[in-house]
Amino acid sequence: MHSDLHSAGYFLNPQFQYGVEHGDDVYKETFEGTTRVIMKLERSIDNQIKALNQLTLYREKSESFGTPLAQQSWSKMTPDAWWEVCGTSAPELQRLAIKV
């Protein structure tokens, strides 16, 4: 990836997260870039920690990310619209994902 912001955009796009198989190197690079973006954009250390923990919910399709609506709509919605509707169980990450 070209920058941390590109990495975060890729990682937080459900079409790439759920619709494409990645190698470990791509996952590691995009995850690390996303982590750095969270640390830069979120001022509160408490919210940084919450957002980092919420990455696991997103990656593992847990809570609002695992609903039938979330899993059937990721390929039919823009990423920001998808996060608005389906990211409700991860409010700190949701806010950052929509920004990115």
Secondary structure, 3 states (H helix, E strand, C coil): CCCHHHHHHHHCCHHHHHHCCCCHHHHHHHHHHHHHHHHHHCCCHHHHHHHHHHHHHHHCCCHHHHCHHHHHHCCCCCHHHHHHHHCCCCHHHHHHHHHC
